[in-house]
Amino acid sequence: MAVAAVPVGVDVETVPGAGLVRDVAGALHPRERAEPDALPAAARPAAFARCWTRKEAALKASGTGLARGAAEPYAGTAARPARIPGLHLVDLPPLDGHLAALALLSPPETA
């Protein structure tokens, strides 16, 4: 659970098995589908889980949810989340085979 003065999204996922990664990866942004291919097979499920938790947290914070699919926004699979305009996205510390991310909707800047 997360509480903030701006819209917030959080997601926690168990690192999935390779079969689930193959089944769901096609829904991701094209770069997010390609990035794990550069990794050893054993590292791909964690990369997928990092990406998925980031994406779900971002979609929750923006109020969009998965109704429009999981291709956008690009959240990335690398060690650091991709920058998403209008959001502050961070990975939370891993715990017991689970990964998590938190997204805060950035308030509009005033001049």
Steps between C-alpha positions, in 0.01 A plus 500: 500500500620853429368839606609829344385858443487425124357198314713197578524148366679200642534143379654186648555185296653159556784434256322277245613183333639505146173367355294791632763744373469352149118509517468862616807672352325558168276760667798722590660788311717365213823609673389332823439177306848518342712605801482169692627312193842655566504345849580145610182288515514485881490883526202552269218434752634764742543751215141436394374540860691829539338630184151378589500647852623835365239502228212408732607759758516766227160405359344505847646843580373641172156346553521316167536140615542219250179577307705640209757221508851470638710632211512859627661658686850365443631418850804290405656182635843639595628549853354854503149591383456696179394863536129545446390861450271617778592214735766429759563124480718302741569136574441395858740262677444135400370262764476123501458435126284809447570825319314829545481849355345831599387782270401853596316727261706817475304817567498740206778756518395858552690787348 
